[in-house]
Amino acid sequence: MQHKKHLSTIFPLLLVLLEITMYLSMDAYLPALPAAMKDLNTTQQLTQLTLTMWFLGSASVQLILAPLSNRYGRRIVLLIGAFIFLLTCVICSLTHNIYLLLIMRYIQGAMIPTMIIPGFATIHDLFDTKQAIQTTGWMMSITVSAPIIGPFAGSLVLTFSNWRMIFILLSILTLIAMIGLFHKMPETASKKKEEFKLAQIFLHYKNICKNKLFFLYNATSLSLFAIAICWITTGPFLLMKSFGLSAMQYGLLQGLSFCPLFFAGLLLKIFMHYFTPKRLMMIGSVFAACGTLIVPIGTMIWSHNYWVFIIAMMIIALGMSVCFSTANRLAVESSAEPMDIRVATSSLLLSLTSVIASGCASLIANDVWHYFPVVLIIFAIISLTTGFIAVTLAK
């Protein structure tokens, strides 16, 4: 009993260390974009593409990871993924070629699901329902700090060193987490190693694809997530290039814009006493949609005030913090397929959303002022529409 209690604290802490380190490879890297562009003597479009490649990589392996972790074990899948991630960080810190950096960023992103799927499947297998909810709850409170502290941490590194040092520090953190997980992560996959049953796996994914509610609920939250990705991708150039802010100022403002996400757990705990999950989902979606309207209205009135964007993103982040968890839970409950299949599919949709959103941001890079508000409103309309349809169909 004492060993299990010890494990219930140490293993999730090590997992969340690896998780936040992997996410920091995106968030801490953001303020380094202009510096990397100059150092590598490349274009803004190619530099922004290093973000898209990261997201594209994270969308590449989810569907095969669930059966792989069941077949070979969750520990080995997670540890190999962490080791490859470490290698990509080292190479990113050394390369002087933008195309090699693009390849490494793709592989780096592809290692994210090797942590999410086997890691959180282990959490759910290891603990009972109540303990699993409590554990994932405090883990989420820590990991949402990545977009808050990431840009500031990256800016701090840039103040005393160069953009390459960010990847060196990420390598060190990954090594610490990997060594700890090697000693403390239990193996919860079945000890009986069964042959792959491709027909059965295909059937599970086919059933998921036919589930309208699963996709509608996911679309409701992921459309708001797309707004956050658009801001993450365009924010460094908009604030530092258009408004002339320093990397440190950008880091502080970017952290402020995502600060409401840190209070997601507290908000949900309060609101769940008064609203059903479906209603909470719609309240969050409507609130975020209102935030998107601030951008076009605010820029017309105060055309050269960056606070318009910060305030708008804070409101959007607040709505997303309420909508995301509830919509995700409703999506999971709408399907009867195995949990690892549901987690893998949701993870894939999340990654695809990131690719689409960062790609949209790259396309409007040369005319952010005119197209950025339009992109935000389109995603907000998708969120409201899919949420309304899902709630209507679920009645």
C-alpha positions in Angstrom: 0.0 0.0 0.0 2.8 2.4 0.9 4.6 1.5 -2.4 1.5 2.3 -4.4 0.9 5.6 -2.6 4.6 6.5 -3.3 4.1 5.5 -6.9 0.9 7.5 -7.3 2.9 10.6 -6.6 6.3 10.0 -8.2 5.1 8.5 -11.5 2.6 11.2 -12.4 5.1 13.9 -11.4 7.7 12.4 -13.8 5.2 12.0 -16.5 4.1 15.6 -16.2 7.7 16.7 -16.3 8.2 15.0 -19.6 4.8 16.3 -20.9 5.6 19.9 -20.0 9.1 19.6 -21.5 7.7 18.3 -24.8 5.1 21.2 -24.9 7.8 23.7 -24.1 9.5 22.6 -27.3 6.7 24.6 -28.9 5.9 27.4 -26.3 9.5 28.3 -25.2 10.6 28.2 -28.9 8.0 30.9 -29.9 10.0 34.0 -28.9 13.1 32.6 -30.7 11.4 32.6 -34.1 12.7 36.0 -35.2 16.2 35.2 -33.9 16.2 31.8 -35.5 15.1 33.3 -38.8 18.0 35.8 -38.7 20.6 33.2 -37.6 19.6 30.7 -40.2 19.3 33.4 -42.9 15.9 32.2 -44.0 12.4 33.6 -44.6 9.5 34.2 -42.2 7.4 31.6 -44.0 10.0 28.9 -43.6 10.6 29.8 -39.9 6.9 29.7 -39.2 6.8 26.3 -41.0 8.9 24.9 -38.2 5.8 25.3 -36.0 3.5 23.6 -38.6 6.0 20.7 -39.0 5.9 20.2 -35.2 2.1 20.0 -35.3 2.2 17.8 -38.5 4.5 15.4 -36.8 2.2 15.1 -33.8 -0.6 14.1 -36.1 1.3 11.3 -37.8 1.5 8.4 -35.3 -1.5 8.3 -33.0 -3.4 5.6 -34.8 -0.6 3.1 -34.7 0.5 3.8 -31.1 -2.5 2.3 -29.4 -1.9 -1.2 -30.8 1.9 -0.8 -30.5 1.7 0.0 -26.8 -0.6 -2.9 -26.2 1.6 -5.3 -28.1 5.1 -4.3 -26.9 4.3 -2.5 -23.6 3.6 1.1 -22.6 6.9 1.7 -20.9 9.0 0.8 -23.9 6.9 3.0 -26.3 7.1 6.0 -23.9 10.8 5.6 -23.2 11.9 5.2 -26.8 9.7 8.2 -27.7 11.4 10.3 -25.0 14.9 9.2 -26.2 14.2 10.2 -29.8 12.7 13.5 -28.6 16.0 14.1 -26.7 18.0 13.5 -29.8 16.0 15.9 -31.9 16.5 18.6 -29.3 20.3 18.1 -29.4 20.3 18.3 -33.3 18.0 21.4 -33.2 20.6 23.1 -31.0 23.4 22.3 -33.4 22.0 22.7 -36.9 22.6 25.6 -39.2 20.3 24.3 -41.9 16.6 25.4 -41.9 15.6 22.2 -43.8 17.3 19.9 -41.2 15.5 22.0 -38.5 12.2 21.4 -40.3 12.8 17.6 -40.3 13.8 17.6 -36.6 10.8 19.6 -35.7 8.6 17.1 -37.5 10.1 14.2 -35.6 10.0 16.1 -32.4 6.2 16.6 -32.8 5.8 12.9 -33.7 7.1 12.0 -30.3 4.4 13.9 -28.4 1.8 11.0 -28.7 4.4 8.5 -27.4 4.0 10.3 -24.1 0.2 11.0 -24.2 -1.2 7.7 -25.2 0.8 5.2 -23.1 1.4 7.7 -20.3 -2.3 8.5 -19.7 -3.4 5.0 -20.4 -1.1 3.9 -17.6 -2.6 6.5 -15.3 -6.2 5.3 -15.9 -5.2 1.6 -15.5 -3.2 2.3 -12.3 -5.8 4.2 -10.3 -9.4 3.9 -9.6 -11.9 6.4 -11.0 -11.8 9.0 -8.3 -8.0 8.9 -7.9 -7.5 9.0 -11.7 -9.7 12.1 -12.0 -7.9 13.8 -9.2 -4.5 12.9 -10.6 -5.2 14.0 -14.2 -6.8 17.2 -12.7 -3.6 18.4 -11.0 -1.5 17.2 -13.9 -3.6 19.3 -16.3 -3.2 22.4 -14.0 0.6 22.0 -14.3 0.8 21.3 -18.0 -1.5 24.3 -19.0 1.3 26.4 -17.6 3.4 25.6 -20.6 1.8 28.3 -22.8 1.9 30.6 -19.8 5.5 30.2 -18.7 6.9 28.9 -22.0 7.2 32.2 -23.9 8.6 34.0 -20.8 11.1 31.2 -20.1 12.2 31.3 -23.8 12.6 35.1 -23.6 14.6 34.8 -20.5 17.0 32.3 -22.2 17.3 34.7 -25.1 18.2 37.5 -22.8 21.3 35.7 -21.6 22.1 33.3 -24.5 20.8 32.4 -28.0 17.9 30.4 -29.3 19.9 27.2 -29.4 20.2 27.2 -25.6 16.5 26.6 -25.4 16.9 23.2 -27.0 19.9 22.3 -24.9 17.9 23.0 -21.7 15.0 20.9 -23.1 17.5 18.1 -23.7 18.5 18.2 -20.0 14.9 18.2 -18.7 14.0 15.3 -21.0 17.0 13.2 -19.8 16.0 13.8 -16.2 12.4 12.8 -16.9 13.4 9.8 -18.9 15.8 8.4 -16.2 13.1 8.9 -13.6 10.4 7.1 -15.7 12.8 4.3 -16.4 12.9 3.5 -12.7 9.3 4.5 -11.6 6.9 3.9 -14.5 5.0 0.6 -14.0 3.9 -1.6 -16.9 0.1 -1.8 -17.0 -0.4 -3.3 -20.4 -1.5 -6.9 -20.6 1.4 -9.3 -20.0 -0.1 -11.6 -22.6 1.4 -10.4 -25.9 -1.3 -11.0 -28.6 -0.8 -10.8 -32.3 -2.1 -7.7 -34.1 -5.6 -8.1 -35.2 -5.7 -5.5 -37.9 -9.3 -6.2 -38.9 -10.5 -5.6 -35.3 -8.4 -2.4 -35.0 -9.7 -1.2 -38.3 -13.3 -1.9 -37.1 -12.8 0.1 -33.9 -11.6 3.1 -35.9 -14.3 2.7 -38.5 -16.9 2.8 -35.7 -15.4 5.9 -34.3 -15.5 7.5 -37.7 -19.2 6.8 -38.0 -19.9 8.4 -34.6 -21.3 11.9 -35.4 -21.5 13.0 -31.7 -17.8 12.1 -31.1 -16.7 14.3 -34.0 -19.2 17.1 -33.2 -18.1 17.4 -29.6 -14.5 17.3 -30.6 -15.0 20.0 -33.2 -16.7 22.3 -30.7 -13.6 22.4 -28.4 -11.0 22.0 -31.1 -12.2 25.0 -33.1 -11.4 27.1 -30.0 -8.1 25.3 -29.7 -7.4 26.4 -33.3 -7.9 30.0 -32.3 -5.2 29.6 -29.7 -2.8 28.0 -32.2 -3.4 30.8 -34.7 -2.4 33.3 -31.9 0.6 31.2 -30.9 1.9 31.1 -34.5 1.3 34.8 -35.4 1.8 36.3 -31.9 5.7 36.5 -32.0 5.7 38.3 -35.3 2.7 40.5 -34.6 3.9 41.7 -31.1 7.7 41.8 -31.8 7.8 42.8 -35.4 4.6 45.0 -35.9 4.6 46.6 -32.4 8.4 46.5 -31.8 8.2 44.7 -28.4 11.2 42.9 -27.0 11.3 39.2 -26.5 10.9 39.6 -22.8 7.8 41.8 -23.3 6.4 39.3 -25.7 6.9 36.5 -23.3 5.1 38.3 -20.4 2.2 39.3 -22.6 1.9 35.8 -24.2 1.8 34.3 -20.7 -0.9 36.8 -19.7 -3.0 36.0 -22.7 -3.2 32.3 -21.7 -3.3 32.9 -17.9 -7.1 32.0 -17.6 -6.3 28.4 -18.7 -4.5 28.0 -15.3 -7.8 28.4 -13.5 -9.7 25.8 -15.6 -9.9 23.3 -12.8 -11.3 25.8 -10.3 -13.8 27.2 -12.8 -15.1 23.8 -13.7 -15.4 22.7 -10.1 -17.6 25.8 -9.3 -19.7 25.7 -12.5 -20.4 22.0 -12.4 -22.7 22.6 -9.4 -24.9 24.8 -11.5 -24.8 23.6 -15.1 -24.8 20.3 -17.0 -21.7 19.5 -19.1 -23.6 20.2 -22.3 -24.6 23.6 -21.1 -21.1 24.4 -19.8 -19.7 23.5 -23.2 -22.0 25.9 -24.9 -21.4 28.7 -22.4 -17.6 28.4 -23.0 -18.1 28.4 -26.7 -20.3 31.5 -26.7 -17.9 33.3 -24.3 -14.9 32.6 -26.6 -16.9 33.7 -29.6 -17.5 37.0 -27.9 -13.8 37.3 -27.4 -13.1 36.9 -31.1 -15.3 39.9 -31.9 -13.1 42.2 -29.8 -10.3 41.8 -32.3 -12.0 43.4 -35.4 -13.9 46.0 -33.3 -10.9 46.9 -31.2 -8.5 47.2 -34.1 -10.9 49.6 -35.9 -11.0 51.8 -32.8 -7.5 51.4 -31.5 -5.5 50.4 -34.6 -2.1 50.4 -33.0 -2.8 49.0 -29.5 -1.6 45.5 -28.8 -3.8 45.3 -25.7 -6.7 44.6 -28.0 -5.2 41.3 -28.9 -4.2 40.4 -25.3 -7.6 41.2 -23.8 -9.4 39.3 -26.7 -7.2 36.2 -26.2 -7.7 36.3 -22.4 -11.5 36.1 -23.0 -11.1 33.4 -25.6 -8.8 31.4 -23.3 -11.4 31.7 -20.5 -14.1 30.4 -22.7 -11.9 27.6 -24.0 -11.0 26.6 -20.4 -14.7 25.9 -19.7 -15.5 24.3 -23.1 -12.5 22.1 -23.7 -12.7 19.7 -20.8 -16.5 19.3 -20.9 -16.6 18.7 -24.7 -13.7 16.3 -24.5 -15.5 14.3 -21.8 -18.7 14.3 -23.7 -16.9 13.0 -26.8 -15.3 10.1 -24.8 -18.7 9.2 -23.3 -20.3 9.2 -26.7 -18.3 6.2 -27.9 -18.2 2.6 -26.7 -14.8 1.7 -28.4 -11.8 0.8 -26.3 -10.3 3.7 -24.3 -7.0 3.7 -26.1 -8.7 3.9 -29.5 -10.8 6.9 -28.2 -7.7 8.6 -26.8 -5.7 8.0 -30.0 -8.5 9.4 -32.2 -9.0 12.5 -30.1 -5.2 13.0 -30.0 -5.1 12.8 -33.8 -7.9 15.3 -34.2 -6.1 17.6 -31.8 -2.9 17.4 -33.9 -4.7 17.8 -37.2 -6.4 20.9 -35.8 -3.0 22.3 -34.9 -1.7 21.6 -38.4 -4.7 23.3 -40.0 -4.6 26.3 -37.7 -0.8 26.9 -37.9 -1.0 26.5 -41.7 -3.8 29.1 -41.8 -1.6 31.4 -39.7 1.4 30.9 -42.1 -0.8 31.7 -45.1 -1.9 35.1 -43.6 1.6 35.9 -42.4 2.0 38.7 -44.9 -1.3 40.4 -44.1 -2.1 39.5 -40.5 -4.0 42.7 -39.8 -6.7 42.0 -42.3 -7.1 38.3 -42.1 -6.3 37.4 -38.5 -9.7 38.6 -37.2 -11.5 36.8 -40.0 -9.8 33.5 -39.2 -10.7 33.8 -35.5 -14.4 34.5 -36.3 -14.6 31.5 -38.7 -13.3 29.1 -36.1 -15.7 30.6 -33.5 -18.7 30.1 -35.8 -17.6 26.4 -36.3 -17.4 25.9 -32.6 -20.9 27.4 -32.0 -22.5 25.5 -34.9 -21.0 22.0 -34.1 -21.8 22.5 -30.4 -25.4 23.4 -31.1 -25.9 20.4 -33.5 -24.3 18.0 -31.0 -26.5 19.1 -28.1 -29.6 18.9 -30.4 -28.7 15.4 -31.6 -27.9 14.2 -28.1 -31.4 15.0 -26.9 
